[in-house]
Amino acid sequence: MASRLSDESVAEMFGIPADVIRQLRPASGRWAADHVAGLLRKTPPWLRDESAARAEADRRRHRAERKAARRLSWRGLWAEALGIPLDRIPGSVGRPTRAAIEAARREPPRWARETPPS
């Protein structure tokens, strides 16, 4: 297992506040030592100063919000197409293409078949 670094230690290495570094964590949610070593060898522009790091954090947050909104709209389309409540559609559901909807109607996924506990 790779060793992990705290947000505070990564922040100190790059001279950026820990609250900003926390928002820039990799997709894994943790700072692996080998990943940070690579960033130190070849520092991306968004880790070179605090303003660039804040701009990158804002960009990532905005992107995540757009992705969440898109997935919510997909969930709504799935609920409508399959005639089931929105809360039964998982957040990880994929795009409701015509082929995907037809396939789900032929053989409904588990989340569309199961009745919620009473």
C-alpha positions as CSV (number, residue, x, y, z in Angstrom):
1,M,0.0,0.0,0.0
2,A,1.3,3.4,-0.9
3,S,1.9,5.8,2.0
4,R,-0.6,8.6,2.4
5,L,0.1,12.3,3.1
6,S,-2.2,14.7,5.0
7,D,-3.7,17.7,3.3
8,E,-1.7,19.8,5.7
9,S,1.6,18.2,4.7
10,V,0.8,18.6,1.0
11,A,-0.2,22.2,1.6
12,E,3.1,22.9,3.3
13,M,5.0,21.4,0.4
14,F,3.3,23.6,-2.2
15,G,2.8,26.7,0.0
16,I,-1.0,26.7,-0.5
17,P,-3.5,26.7,2.3
18,A,-4.8,23.3,3.5
19,D,-8.4,24.2,2.8
20,V,-7.6,24.8,-0.9
21,I,-5.4,21.6,-1.1
22,R,-8.3,19.6,0.4
23,Q,-10.5,20.7,-2.6
24,L,-7.7,19.6,-5.0
25,R,-7.4,16.0,-3.8
26,P,-7.1,13.4,-6.5
27,A,-10.1,11.3,-7.4
28,S,-9.1,8.7,-4.9
29,G,-9.7,11.3,-2.1
30,R,-6.2,10.7,-0.7
31,W,-2.7,12.1,-1.3
32,A,-0.5,9.1,-2.2
33,A,3.2,9.9,-1.6
34,D,4.2,8.8,-5.1
35,H,1.5,11.0,-6.7
36,V,2.7,14.0,-4.7
37,A,6.3,13.2,-5.6
38,G,5.3,13.3,-9.3
39,L,3.6,16.7,-8.7
40,L,6.7,18.0,-7.1
41,R,8.8,16.9,-10.0
42,K,6.5,18.4,-12.6
43,T,4.3,20.9,-10.8
44,P,1.1,21.8,-12.8
45,P,0.3,25.5,-13.2
46,W,-2.6,25.2,-10.7
47,L,-0.2,24.2,-7.9
48,R,2.3,27.0,-8.4
49,D,0.5,29.7,-6.4
50,E,-2.6,30.1,-4.2
51,S,-4.7,32.1,-6.7
52,A,-4.2,29.5,-9.4
53,A,-5.0,26.7,-6.9
54,R,-8.2,28.5,-5.9
55,A,-9.2,29.0,-9.5
56,E,-8.6,25.2,-10.1
57,A,-10.7,24.3,-7.0
58,D,-13.5,26.6,-8.3
59,R,-13.3,25.0,-11.8
60,R,-13.5,21.5,-10.3
61,R,-16.4,22.4,-8.0
62,H,-18.3,23.9,-10.9
63,R,-17.6,20.8,-13.0
64,A,-18.9,18.5,-10.2
65,E,-22.0,20.6,-9.9
66,R,-22.7,20.4,-13.6
67,K,-22.1,16.6,-13.5
68,A,-24.5,16.2,-10.6
69,A,-27.2,18.3,-12.3
70,R,-26.7,16.2,-15.5
71,R,-27.0,13.0,-13.6
72,L,-30.1,14.2,-11.8
73,S,-31.8,15.0,-15.1
74,W,-30.8,11.5,-16.3
75,R,-32.4,10.0,-13.2
76,G,-35.6,12.0,-14.0
77,L,-35.6,10.6,-17.5
78,W,-35.1,7.1,-16.3
79,A,-37.9,7.4,-13.7
80,E,-40.2,8.7,-16.4
81,A,-39.3,6.1,-18.9
82,L,-39.6,3.2,-16.5
83,G,-42.5,4.6,-14.5
84,I,-40.8,4.3,-11.1
85,P,-40.1,6.9,-8.4
86,L,-37.0,9.1,-8.8
87,D,-35.7,8.0,-5.4
88,R,-35.3,4.4,-6.7
89,I,-32.9,5.5,-9.5
90,P,-29.3,5.2,-8.3
91,G,-27.1,8.3,-8.6
92,S,-24.6,6.4,-10.6
93,V,-27.1,5.5,-13.4
94,G,-25.8,6.1,-16.9
95,R,-27.1,8.2,-19.7
96,P,-30.6,7.2,-20.8
97,T,-30.1,6.6,-24.5
98,R,-32.9,5.2,-26.5
99,A,-31.1,1.8,-26.7
100,A,-30.4,1.8,-22.9
101,I,-34.1,2.6,-22.2
102,E,-35.3,-0.1,-24.6
103,A,-32.9,-2.7,-23.0
104,A,-34.1,-1.7,-19.5
105,R,-37.7,-2.1,-20.5
106,R,-37.0,-5.6,-21.9
107,E,-35.0,-6.6,-18.8
108,P,-35.3,-4.1,-16.0
109,P,-32.2,-3.6,-13.8
110,R,-32.4,-4.7,-10.2
111,W,-33.1,-1.1,-8.9
112,A,-36.1,-1.0,-11.3
113,R,-37.5,-4.4,-10.2
114,E,-37.1,-4.2,-6.5
115,T,-39.9,-2.8,-4.4
116,P,-38.6,-0.6,-1.6
117,P,-39.0,-1.9,2.0
118,S,-42.1,-0.7,3.8
